[in-house]
Amino acid sequence: MGRWIGGASGSGGGCGSGVGAWPRTEQERILSEVFADILGTSAVGADDDFFALGGDSILSIQVVSRARRAGLVITPRDVFVRTPEAIAAVAVPLARPSRSPPIRYR
């Protein structure tokens, strides 16, 4: 199985930071990039463990916030399943806001 180096699809090898398997879905890719950004590493694979790479409960809150900005709804508890692959399995795509008229108060 190939290894993923942050956005370089099809590249082999690792980058020295424990990079695991390539993300297979868009959700895994988003979460891998969020992990890498928060942990300050060049890339995180779909099967890399957030806490083994230096994550903690405080950083897990940042993961939730950044995932939401990227369009995925997860909870801090979801981050404790540890890998982008496992979190992607429970993530819910953020619904686009509707274009309904504003609420008018009387």
SVG drawing of the C-alpha trace seen along z (x, -y; Angstrom):
<svg xmlns="http://www.w3.org/2000/svg" viewBox="-45 -45 57 47">
<polyline fill="none" stroke="black" stroke-width="0.4" points="0.0,0.0 1.2,-3.5 2.1,-6.2 0.7,-9.8 2.9,-12.9 0.5,-15.8 -1.2,-16.3 1.4,-14.6 -0.8,-11.9 0.9,-8.7 4.2,-9.6 5.9,-6.8 7.8,-6.8 7.3,-8.8 8.4,-12.2 9.9,-11.2 6.8,-12.1 5.1,-8.8 3.0,-9.4 0.6,-6.5 -1.7,-5.4 -3.1,-7.8 -6.5,-9.2 -9.1,-7.4 -12.0,-9.8 -12.4,-13.6 -13.3,-13.5 -10.1,-11.6 -8.1,-14.1 -9.7,-17.1 -9.1,-15.5 -5.5,-14.5 -4.7,-18.1 -6.4,-19.5 -4.3,-17.1 -1.1,-18.1 -1.8,-21.8 -2.6,-21.6 0.2,-19.3 2.7,-21.3 3.8,-18.5 4.1,-18.3 1.5,-15.5 -0.6,-13.0 -1.8,-9.7 -5.4,-8.4 -4.3,-5.7 -2.1,-7.9 -3.1,-8.3 -3.7,-11.9 -2.4,-11.3 0.6,-9.3 1.7,-12.2 1.6,-14.6 -2.1,-15.6 -3.9,-16.3 -7.4,-17.1 -6.9,-20.8 -5.7,-20.4 -8.7,-18.1 -11.0,-21.2 -9.0,-22.9 -9.5,-19.8 -13.3,-20.1 -13.3,-23.8 -11.1,-23.5 -13.0,-20.5 -16.2,-22.5 -14.7,-25.3 -13.7,-22.8 -17.3,-21.5 -17.3,-18.5 -19.2,-18.2 -17.4,-16.2 -17.2,-16.3 -14.2,-16.4 -15.2,-12.8 -14.9,-11.8 -11.3,-12.9 -10.6,-10.3 -11.2,-7.5 -7.8,-8.8 -7.3,-8.4 -8.6,-10.5 -10.0,-7.3 -12.0,-6.5 -13.2,-10.0 -14.2,-10.4 -16.5,-7.4 -18.5,-9.3 -18.2,-12.8 -21.3,-14.5 -21.0,-16.9 -22.0,-20.4 -25.2,-21.4 -25.0,-24.5 -27.0,-27.4 -30.3,-27.9 -31.1,-31.1 -34.3,-31.6 -35.4,-35.2 -34.3,-36.8 -36.6,-36.4 -38.5,-39.6 -39.5,-40.4 -42.6,-42.4"/>
</svg>
